[in-house]
């Protein structure tokens, strides 16, 4: 070990680079246990919850597009065949 160290350009706190935002969320214990029970190979349940939420959002977005497309087609067909 050295007698002195230069910390001129250092920063306090843990060095964690992430594109995720830390939040506090309250979930029912059975929901948490369900996700924890599915963790395999060093993963974590929070990642599984994030993936489930993302999948849900993508399905919802697809349904909205389909609903909009169906509505527009109905309107156009009705206008073309009075």
N, C-alpha and C positions, 0 to 999 in steps of 0.2 A: 504494500500500500504506500501511496505517496503521502508526504507530510501535508501537502496542500492540493486542493482541487479548484479549478476555475469554473464557476457557475454563472458567469457573466450573461450568457445567452440562454440560460435555462428558464423554464416556466414551472410554476407550482402546480401540483395536482397530478393525477394519473394522465398518462398520454393514451387517449382513446380516440381513434379516428373512426367515425361512423356516420352514415347517412341516415341514421334512425334517430327518432326523437324519443326521449325518455318521458313517460307519462305515468300517472297512477290511475289504475282502473280496478274496479271491484267486480269480481266474477264469483259466481256460486262455486262452492268447494267441489261439487261433483263435476263441473265443467273443467276445472283445473286438473282434477284427478284423471279425467278422461284423456286429456292431452298429455299429461305426464306419463300415463300408461302406454302411450304410443311412441315415446322417444326411443330411438334406436341408434346405436353406434356413435355416441358422443354428442348427438344433437341436443336441443333443449325444447321444452314445451312452448316457450314464447315464440320460437320460430314457427312451430306448427300452428299456433294461433294466428300469427301474421299471415301464413300461407292460406289458411282457411278463410280469413277475412278478404284477402286479395282475390281468391277464387270466387267468393260470393259476389264481390263488386264486379268482377268481369262477367259473371252470369247475368247480373242485373243490367249491366250496360248493354249486353247483347239482346236482352229481352226488350229493352227500351227501343233499340234500333229496329227490331223486328216489328214491334207494335206501331212505331211511327211509319215504317215502310208499308205495312198493311193498311193503315189509315189513309196514307197518300194515294195508294193504288185504288182503294175503294172510291175516294173522292174523284180521282181522274176518270175512272170507269163510269161513275155516275154522271159526270159532266159530259163525257163522250157519247153516252147513250141516254138521252133525256126521255 
